[in-house]
């Protein structure tokens, strides 16, 4: 069985998760990225970042001729790959075990009791020789593990701070002399062979097997967990399949223990092949998480929103002045950025980075997202004021005060530019939103007299400043920053947050200008101005879907639908999307799967549905639109 040396396309991968560990599986049955225990942890396979050093775990037919089809089992994150060869057909089922909680939909029972990935090969027809190549590499490829054979079908790979126990009914498992094992076996129709890897620290290693019967039972339990959750997805429109897959991707990016949500499953997949815009997205941005969870709550999934609310309270310690834009999954603040020069990077697109240097940036839009999260929570039955935590109400009031006090302070903006702080329009819009929603939350739940008297004048002043200093009178469009002539796709959010109606002439002009100047083959770039970074990037999927939202809200429903279906056509065969798309080739770029992209799918589908029903589409600040 040959491994091959070429990098698969980013879109070639499938995504597995158990809500605390995750993996990416290539189309040919090779697991080429896997982290256990924490989404941002050390990978045990990282071949997606270096074909020689990264490590992988492949299970597939040994012959060169095969046709491959794959799918997720309906309503799950359980992957099934079908290999059709000249001699027969086999299926490979891949999953990370998770058990449904008997009382709370979306909560994993006994989460973290075991960190495992199970692979089950089943013979469908004929007979097929199936090969196994297990070649882990620890600490981002720095450690070639030592292999210990415990039995013909059981080995341990250990080194650095990691250990993997591999058990396999495809065997025996002789060492290959390169820190791994190879095996092969013939699978006939009706046969079922189980393979499982279990992670632990070397000191905590237990050599107990999962076993065949338990593995099959774990599959049934995992399917029940995902299907039970999916059944509560409240959307029955024409894009049900895309919405459900996006919701499952977001759920899979949510840490079940803390409630934190990561922006993407990977680090350093490039925004342009050969470029250096490669970032680690395995962390929790307050902005990203709020948009993700508001999408899920609109679909009927409120458990995740409640968990995040608890996480943000404890992570920030209720101190608004100390809030960061992003955190580690456990609430860690210091996320120092480091380059791993020993790895080549995806298609030689270095550097590979871990950590993210944006952790200590100032981004004022965070204030608006926090208030939007609370607004959505209360709109869906959550408590506020005297019925909730009074300390959290005080925290939110302090956030509003910060939005007012810092309105004249520059920041790095939503796109985390590294070319200097500015008065970015989007930051100002979200600071306005923080005050607007603060007035509404306090007024509706504690009475109008409880609203601080200076909040409404501050909100009105913010509106005036945005409409004058963030607007190009000559062109009649909103710009990237106060006093700037450049455009930014973030201005498409003006109607989405309810700052102005979508049919306002200024909004319509901005939509058309962005489509003309930032668009390419229907896709939208974030901006085209200097950001202090070298290299190019692809079009941003979320920005293209913002355009869909804006078109739908402005009554251009058919145009919105065409643009939306164009984006869906670029998803892979499993419905997954990366961060960006090369508008010339259609190739997916950037980290994968990207939460923002799947948030955009949900939001755009709901916007089209709302526009067709002549509803406002649950806009956070819709009541304040003039």
Helices and strands as residue ranges (DSSP letters): G 10-12, E 14-17, E 22-25, E 30-35, E 43-45, E 56-61, E 67-72, E 79-85, E 88-95, E 99-100, E 108-109, E 115-135, E 137-138, E 143-144, E 146-151, E 154-159, E 162-168, E 174-175, E 181-188, E 192-200, G 202-204, H 212-230, H 240-252, E 284-285, H 286-298, H 303-316, G 320-322, E 326-327, E 338-340, G 346-348, E 352-354, G 357-360, H 365-379, G 385-387, H 390-405, H 425-446, G 448-450, H 453-469, E 471-472, E 477-478, G 489-492, H 493-496, H 505-517, E 519-520, E 523-524, E 539-540, H 541-553, H 557-569, E 578-581, E 588-592, H 595-612, G 622-624
